[in-house]
């Protein structure tokens, strides 16, 4: 049985408990034993992280100590998967450059309020197991403007129009960091965003995909 660790907390506006609970049963059904941590000191427990195949993080607007950051990044480099969505991954720990390098992006801005916008599956990667069979779809939520790097495999994008654009922004990506896999989706400000069938499918698949490939 694979082991997943949900790490949740930080700003309550992103509903860290409710949002992560949405995916717990799906992980269990996929063969994971799921544990929960609500303290970032779990990232200093090297033995526990070494036995963890997947970290699902939902922790917005937080700070990591140097020891916590080193523990997390080291575990991922050694093969522990890391995955999450929205501000729980890219709008947090901004004082920790090694963490930001690991996840491959940082949130900069979103227009005021919620918008209807299209999420386009990247045709170059349309057969990737996370998005295979998914059509382009429309969501009504925050639209994230981010900085990201060229190591990301971008699975889905969105277009910003005037007055901010035109600009193409990643919505979902994967990347490898050492021996670990990473998945991120920008969608998930509210639990109702995550319940959208296409969003839920993409996110659940992304969590499973990111898990360690050689189970210890």
Phi and psi in degrees as GROMACS dihedral restraints (atoms count N, CA, C in turn):
[ dihedral_restraints ]
;  ai    aj    ak    al  type     phi  dphi    fc
    3     4     5     6     1   -76.9    20    10
    4     5     6     7     1   154.8    20    10
    6     7     8     9     1  -114.1    20    10
    7     8     9    10     1   128.0    20    10
    9    10    11    12     1  -115.2    20    10
   10    11    12    13     1   142.2    20    10
   12    13    14    15     1  -122.5    20    10
   13    14    15    16     1   116.2    20    10
   15    16    17    18     1   -89.3    20    10
   16    17    18    19     1   122.4    20    10
   18    19    20    21     1  -111.9    20    10
   19    20    21    22     1   113.3    20    10
   21    22    23    24     1  -137.1    20    10
   22    23    24    25     1   150.8    20    10
   24    25    26    27     1   155.8    20    10
   25    26    27    28     1  -153.3    20    10
   27    28    29    30     1    77.3    20    10
   28    29    30    31     1  -148.0    20    10
   30    31    32    33     1   -63.1    20    10
   31    32    33    34     1   126.6    20    10
   33    34    35    36     1   -72.8    20    10
   34    35    36    37     1   -15.4    20    10
   36    37    38    39     1   -62.3    20    10
   37    38    39    40     1   -19.2    20    10
   39    40    41    42     1   -97.5    20    10
   40    41    42    43     1    11.5    20    10
   42    43    44    45     1    51.0    20    10
   43    44    45    46     1    56.7    20    10
   45    46    47    48     1   -60.7    20    10
   46    47    48    49     1   -34.6    20    10
   48    49    50    51     1   -73.0    20    10
   49    50    51    52     1   -53.2    20    10
   51    52    53    54     1   -61.6    20    10
   52    53    54    55     1   -42.2    20    10
   54    55    56    57     1   -65.6    20    10
   55    56    57    58     1   -45.4    20    10
   57    58    59    60     1   -70.9    20    10
   58    59    60    61     1   -32.0    20    10
   60    61    62    63     1   -63.7    20    10
   61    62    63    64     1   -26.5    20    10
   63    64    65    66     1   -59.4    20    10
   64    65    66    67     1   -29.4    20    10
   66    67    68    69     1  -104.3    20    10
   67    68    69    70     1    -4.8    20    10
   69    70    71    72     1   -62.4    20    10
   70    71    72    73     1   -48.9    20    10
   72    73    74    75     1   -65.3    20    10
   73    74    75    76     1   -36.7    20    10
   75    76    77    78     1   -63.0    20    10
   76    77    78    79     1   -38.6    20    10
   78    79    80    81     1   -67.1    20    10
   79    80    81    82     1   -42.7    20    10
   81    82    83    84     1   -60.1    20    10
   82    83    84    85     1   -44.6    20    10
   84    85    86    87     1   -64.2    20    10
   85    86    87    88     1   -24.6    20    10
   87    88    89    90     1   -87.6    20    10
   88    89    90    91     1    -1.6    20    10
   90    91    92    93     1   106.9    20    10
   91    92    93    94     1    17.3    20    10
   93    94    95    96     1   -98.4    20    10
   94    95    96    97     1   142.3    20    10
   96    97    98    99     1   -90.6    20    10
   97    98    99   100     1   120.5    20    10
   99   100   101   102     1  -108.4    20    10
  100   101   102   103     1   127.9    20    10
  102   103   104   105     1  -119.3    20    10
  103   104   105   106     1   161.6    20    10
  105   106   107   108     1  -127.5    20    10
  106   107   108   109     1   138.1    20    10
  108   109   110   111     1  -126.4    20    10
  109   110   111   112     1   135.6    20    10
  111   112   113   114     1  -121.0    20    10
  112   113   114   115     1    31.2    20    10
  114   115   116   117     1  -145.7    20    10
  115   116   117   118     1   128.0    20    10
  117   118   119   120     1   -69.5    20    10
  118   119   120   121     1   -10.8    20    10
  120   121   122   123     1   -64.7    20    10
  121   122   123   124     1   -14.0    20    10
  123   124   125   126     1   -59.1    20    10
  124   125   126   127     1   -25.1    20    10
  126   127   128   129     1   -73.0    20    10
  127   128   129   130     1    -8.7    20    10
  129   130   131   132     1   -95.4    20    10
  130   131   132   133     1    -2.1    20    10
  132   133   134   135     1   -91.9    20    10
  133   134   135   136     1    86.8    20    10
  135   136   137   138     1   -61.4    20    10
  136   137   138   139     1   -39.0    20    10
  138   139   140   141     1   -64.9    20    10
  139   140   141   142     1   -42.6    20    10
  141   142   143   144     1   -65.3    20    10
  142   143   144   145     1   -43.2    20    10
  144   145   146   147     1   -67.3    20    10
  145   146   147   148     1   -34.1    20    10
  147   148   149   150     1   -63.6    20    10
  148   149   150   151     1   -30.2    20    10
  150   151   152   153     1   -90.1    20    10
  151   152   153   154     1     3.0    20    10
  153   154   155   156     1  -101.2    20    10
  154   155   156   157     1   129.4    20    10
  156   157   158   159     1   -89.7    20    10
  157   158   159   160     1   -24.4    20    10
  159   160   161   162     1  -149.6    20    10
  160   161   162   163     1   128.1    20    10
  162   163   164   165     1  -104.4    20    10
  163   164   165   166     1   124.1    20    10
  165   166   167   168     1  -106.9    20    10
  166   167   168   169     1   112.6    20    10
  168   169   170   171     1  -107.5    20    10
  169   170   171   172     1   131.4    20    10
  171   172   173   174     1  -137.4    20    10
  172   173   174   175     1    86.1    20    10
  174   175   176   177     1  -143.6    20    10
  175   176   177   178     1    97.3    20    10
  177   178   179   180     1   -93.8    20    10
  178   179   180   181     1   146.7    20    10
  180   181   182   183     1    57.3    20    10
  181   182   183   184     1    44.0    20    10
  183   184   185   186     1  -110.9    20    10
  184   185   186   187     1  -178.5    20    10
  186   187   188   189     1  -134.8    20    10
  187   188   189   190     1   138.6    20    10
  189   190   191   192     1  -102.4    20    10
  190   191   192   193     1   140.6    20    10
  192   193   194   195     1   -73.6    20    10
  193   194   195   196     1   160.5    20    10
  195   196   197   198     1   -55.5    20    10
  196   197   198   199     1   -36.7    20    10
  198   199   200   201     1   -68.6    20    10
  199   200   201   202     1   -40.8    20    10
  201   202   203   204     1   -65.4    20    10
  202   203   204   205     1   -44.6    20    10
  204   205   206   207     1   -62.3    20    10
  205   206   207   208     1   -46.6    20    10
  207   208   209   210     1   -62.5    20    10
  208   209   210   211     1   -39.8    20    10
  210   211   212   213     1   -63.8    20    10
  211   212   213   214     1   -43.1    20    10
  213   214   215   216     1   -66.8    20    10
  214   215   216   217     1   -51.1    20    10
  216   217   218   219     1   -63.3    20    10
  217   218   219   220     1   -39.0    20    10
  219   220   221   222     1   -63.2    20    10
  220   221   222   223     1   -42.5    20    10
  222   223   224   225     1   -62.5    20    10
  223   224   225   226     1   -41.9    20    10
  225   226   227   228     1   -66.1    20    10
  226   227   228   229     1   -43.3    20    10
  228   229   230   231     1   -59.1    20    10
  229   230   231   232     1   -29.4    20    10
  231   232   233   234     1   -88.8    20    10
  232   233   234   235     1    -0.2    20    10
  234   235   236   237     1   124.9    20    10
  235   236   237   238     1    -8.9    20    10
  237   238   239   240     1   -70.1    20    10
  238   239   240   241     1   130.0    20    10
  240   241   242   243     1   -74.8    20    10
  241   242   243   244     1   155.6    20    10
  243   244   245   246     1  -140.1    20    10
  244   245   246   247     1   130.2    20    10
  246   247   248   249     1  -152.5    20    10
  247   248   249   250     1   158.3    20    10
  249   250   251   252     1   172.0    20    10
  250   251   252   253     1  -167.9    20    10
  252   253   254   255     1  -145.4    20    10
  253   254   255   256     1   156.8    20    10
  255   256   257   258     1    52.8    20    10
  256   257   258   259     1  -144.5    20    10
  258   259   260   261     1   -67.1    20    10
  259   260   261   262     1   -15.5    20    10
  261   262   263   264     1   -67.4    20    10
  262   263   264   265     1    -9.5    20    10
  264   265   266   267     1  -122.9    20    10
  265   266   267   268     1   -45.4    20    10
  267   268   269   270     1  -107.2    20    10
  268   269   270   271     1    -2.6    20    10
  270   271   272   273     1  -118.3    20    10
  271   272   273   274     1    48.6    20    10
  273   274   275   276     1  -158.4    20    10
  274   275   276   277     1   161.8    20    10
  276   277   278   279     1    53.7    20    10
  277   278   279   280     1    37.2    20    10
  279   280   281   282     1   -75.1    20    10
  280   281   282   283     1    -5.3    20    10
  282   283   284   285     1   -91.2    20    10
  283   284   285   286     1     6.4    20    10
  285   286   287   288     1  -119.2    20    10
  286   287   288   289     1    86.8    20    10
  288   289   290   291     1   -60.4    20    10
  289   290   291   292     1   -31.1    20    10
  291   292   293   294     1   -68.0    20    10
  292   293   294   295     1   -35.3    20    10
  294   295   296   297     1   -64.7    20    10
  295   296   297   298     1   -46.3    20    10
  297   298   299   300     1   -63.8    20    10
  298   299   300   301     1   -37.7    20    10
  300   301   302   303     1   -63.2    20    10
  301   302   303   304     1   -38.1    20    10
  303   304   305   306     1   -64.5    20    10
  304   305   306   307     1   -47.0    20    10
  306   307   308   309     1   -79.3    20    10
  307   308   309   310     1   -21.8    20    10
  309   310   311   312     1    87.5    20    10
  310   311   312   313     1    13.4    20    10
  312   313   314   315     1  -173.1    20    10
  313   314   315   316     1   162.6    20    10
  315   316   317   318     1  -143.8    20    10
  316   317   318   319     1   138.0    20    10
  318   319   320   321     1   -72.9    20    10
  319   320   321   322     1   136.5    20    10
  321   322   323   324     1  -115.3    20    10
  322   323   324   325     1   -38.3    20    10
  324   325   326   327     1  -168.8    20    10
  325   326   327   328     1   151.0    20    10
  327   328   329   330     1  -141.0    20    10
  328   329   330   331     1   146.0    20    10
  330   331   332   333     1   -58.7    20    10
  331   332   333   334     1   155.9    20    10
  333   334   335   336     1   -61.0    20    10
  334   335   336   337     1   135.9    20    10
  336   337   338   339     1    76.8    20    10
  337   338   339   340     1  -171.7    20    10
  339   340   341   342     1  -100.1    20    10
  340   341   342   343     1   145.4    20    10
  342   343   344   345     1  -124.6    20    10
  343   344   345   346     1   152.7    20    10
  345   346   347   348     1   -84.7    20    10
  346   347   348   349     1   122.8    20    10
  348   349   350   351     1  -145.9    20    10
  349   350   351   352     1   154.1    20    10
  351   352   353   354     1   -89.7    20    10
  352   353   354   355     1   137.7    20    10
  354   355   356   357     1  -105.2    20    10
  355   356   357   358     1   120.7    20    10
  357   358   359   360     1  -106.6    20    10
  358   359   360   361     1   126.3    20    10
  360   361   362   363     1   -72.2    20    10
  361   362   363   364     1   129.8    20    10
  363   364   365   366     1   -68.4    20    10
  364   365   366   367     1   113.2    20    10
  366   367   368   369     1   -59.9    20    10
  367   368   369   370     1   -27.9    20    10
  369   370   371   372     1   -63.9    20    10
  370   371   372   373     1   -27.5    20    10
  372   373   374   375     1  -122.2    20    10
  373   374   375   376     1    26.4    20    10
  375   376   377   378     1   -65.6    20    10
  376   377   378   379     1   -17.5    20    10
  378   379   380   381     1   -95.4    20    10
  379   380   381   382     1     5.1    20    10
  381   382   383   384     1   -63.4    20    10
  382   383   384   385     1   138.7    20    10
  384   385   386   387     1   -59.4    20    10
  385   386   387   388     1   -20.5    20    10
  387   388   389   390     1   -73.7    20    10
  388   389   390   391     1   -34.4    20    10
  390   391   392   393     1  -119.0    20    10
  391   392   393   394     1     1.4    20    10
  393   394   395   396     1   -55.8    20    10
  394   395   396   397     1   127.4    20    10
  396   397   398   399     1    84.0    20    10
  397   398   399   400     1    -7.1    20    10
  399   400   401   402     1   -82.5    20    10
  400   401   402   403     1   133.9    20    10
  402   403   404   405     1   -84.6    20    10
  403   404   405   406     1   169.0    20    10
  405   406   407   408     1   -58.2    20    10
  406   407   408   409     1   148.0    20    10
  408   409   410   411     1  -146.9    20    10
  409   410   411   412     1   163.3    20    10
  411   412   413   414     1  -113.5    20    10
  412   413   414   415     1   138.3    20    10
  414   415   416   417     1  -124.4    20    10
  415   416   417   418     1   161.0    20    10
  417   418   419   420     1  -123.1    20    10
  418   419   420   421     1    95.5    20    10
  420   421   422   423     1  -168.0    20    10
  421   422   423   424     1  -168.1    20    10
  423   424   425   426     1   -67.6    20    10
  424   425   426   427     1   142.5    20    10
  426   427   428   429     1  -110.1    20    10
  427   428   429   430     1   114.5    20    10
  429   430   431   432     1   -85.7    20    10
  430   431   432   433     1   129.4    20    10
  432   433   434   435     1  -100.9    20    10
  433   434   435   436     1   124.8    20    10
  435   436   437   438     1  -136.9    20    10
  436   437   438   439     1   160.2    20    10
  438   439   440   441     1   -97.0    20    10
  439   440   441   442     1   138.0    20    10
  441   442   443   444     1  -146.1    20    10
  442   443   444   445     1   174.6    20    10
  444   445   446   447     1  -122.3    20    10
  445   446   447   448     1   173.3    20    10
  447   448   449   450     1   -78.9    20    10
  448   449   450   451     1    -3.7    20    10
  450   451   452   453     1   -80.0    20    10
  451   452   453   454     1   -12.0    20    10
  453   454   455   456     1   -75.9    20    10
  454   455   456   457     1   139.2    20    10
  456   457   458   459     1   -93.9    20    10
  457   458   459   460     1   105.9    20    10
  459   460   461   462     1   -84.4    20    10
  460   461   462   463     1   118.8    20    10
  462   463   464   465     1   -93.9    20    10
  463   464   465   466     1   -25.6    20    10
  465   466   467   468     1  -152.0    20    10
  466   467   468   469     1   149.7    20    10
  468   469   470   471     1  -136.0    20    10
  469   470   471   472     1   168.8    20    10
  471   472   473   474     1  -138.5    20    10
  472   473   474   475     1   157.5    20    10
  474   475   476   477     1  -110.5    20    10
  475   476   477   478     1   128.0    20    10
  477   478   479   480     1   -90.4    20    10
  478   479   480   481     1   135.4    20    10
  480   481   482   483     1  -107.1    20    10
  481   482   483   484     1  -170.2    20    10
  483   484   485   486     1   -55.8    20    10
  484   485   486   487     1   149.1    20    10
  486   487   488   489     1   -85.8    20    10
  487   488   489   490     1     1.0    20    10
  489   490   491   492     1   -90.2    20    10
  490   491   492   493     1   -19.2    20    10
  492   493   494   495     1  -119.5    20    10
  493   494   495   496     1  -153.3    20    10
  495   496   497   498     1   -73.9    20    10
  496   497   498   499     1   141.5    20    10
  498   499   500   501     1  -153.9    20    10
  499   500   501   502     1   137.3    20    10
  501   502   503   504     1   -95.6    20    10
  502   503   504   505     1   128.0    20    10
  504   505   506   507     1  -120.1    20    10
  505   506   507   508     1   143.7    20    10
  507   508   509   510     1   -70.4    20    10
  508   509   510   511     1   141.8    20    10
  510   511   512   513     1  -106.3    20    10
  511   512   513   514     1   -38.9    20    10
  513   514   515   516     1  -140.9    20    10
  514   515   516   517     1   138.3    20    10
  516   517   518   519     1  -146.2    20    10
  517   518   519   520     1   162.4    20    10
  519   520   521   522     1  -123.7    20    10
  520   521   522   523     1   162.7    20    10
  522   523   524   525     1  -162.7    20    10
  523   524   525   526     1   160.7    20    10
  525   526   527   528     1  -106.4    20    10
  526   527   528   529     1   139.7    20    10
  528   529   530   531     1  -132.7    20    10
  529   530   531   532     1   100.8    20    10
  531   532   533   534     1    63.2    20    10
  532   533   534   535     1  -127.9    20    10
  534   535   536   537     1   -88.6    20    10
  535   536   537   538     1    -0.4    20    10
  537   538   539   540     1  -101.5    20    10
  538   539   540   541     1   152.4    20    10
  540   541   542   543     1  -102.3    20    10
  541   542   543   544     1   146.1    20    10
  543   544   545   546     1  -128.7    20    10
  544   545   546   547     1   138.4    20    10
  546   547   548   549     1  -129.6    20    10
  547   548   549   550     1   138.5    20    10
  549   550   551   552     1  -140.2    20    10
  550   551   552   553     1   139.5    20    10
  552   553   554   555     1  -127.2    20    10
  553   554   555   556     1   137.0    20    10
  555   556   557   558     1   -77.6    20    10
  556   557   558   559     1   -12.8    20    10
  558   559   560   561     1   -90.7    20    10
  559   560   561   562     1   133.8    20    10
  561   562   563   564     1   149.0    20    10
  562   563   564   565     1    27.5    20    10
  564   565   566   567     1   -61.5    20    10
  565   566   567   568     1   -38.9    20    10
  567   568   569   570     1  -122.7    20    10
  568   569   570   571     1   157.6    20    10
  570   571   572   573     1   -63.1    20    10
  571   572   573   574     1   -33.3    20    10
  573   574   575   576     1   -64.6    20    10
  574   575   576   577     1   -26.6    20    10
  576   577   578   579     1   -64.2    20    10
  577   578   579   580     1   -42.2    20    10
  579   580   581   582     1   -72.4    20    10
  580   581   582   583     1   -23.5    20    10
  582   583   584   585     1   -76.4    20    10
  583   584   585   586     1   -14.7    20    10
  585   586   587   588     1   -52.8    20    10
  586   587   588   589     1   129.7    20    10
  588   589   590   591     1   -54.3    20    10
  589   590   591   592     1   -43.0    20    10
  591   592   593   594     1   -68.9    20    10
  592   593   594   595     1   -40.2    20    10
  594   595   596   597     1   -66.0    20    10
  595   596   597   598     1   -45.2    20    10
  597   598   599   600     1   -61.7    20    10
  598   599   600   601     1   -46.0    20    10
  600   601   602   603     1   -60.3    20    10
  601   602   603   604     1   -48.3    20    10
  603   604   605   606     1   -61.6    20    10
  604   605   606   607     1   -42.6    20    10
  606   607   608   609     1   -68.9    20    10
  607   608   609   610     1   -47.2    20    10
  609   610   611   612     1   -59.4    20    10
  610   611   612   613     1   -46.8    20    10
  612   613   614   615     1   -60.2    20    10
  613   614   615   616     1   -38.8    20    10
  615   616   617   618     1   -64.2    20    10
  616   617   618   619     1   -40.2    20    10
  618   619   620   621     1   -61.6    20    10
  619   620   621   622     1   -47.4    20    10
  621   622   623   624     1   -63.9    20    10
  622   623   624   625     1   -42.7    20    10
  624   625   626   627     1   -59.9    20    10
  625   626   627   628     1   -38.2    20    10
  627   628   629   630     1   -72.9    20    10
  628   629   630   631     1   -15.0    20    10
  630   631   632   633     1   -59.2    20    10
  631   632   633   634     1   151.4    20    10
  633   634   635   636     1   -48.4    20    10
  634   635   636   637     1   137.2    20    10
  636   637   638   639     1   -86.0    20    10
  637   638   639   640     1   -24.1    20    10
  639   640   641   642     1  -115.2    20    10
  640   641   642   643     1   106.5    20    10
  642   643   644   645     1   -73.6    20    10
  643   644   645   646     1   129.9    20    10
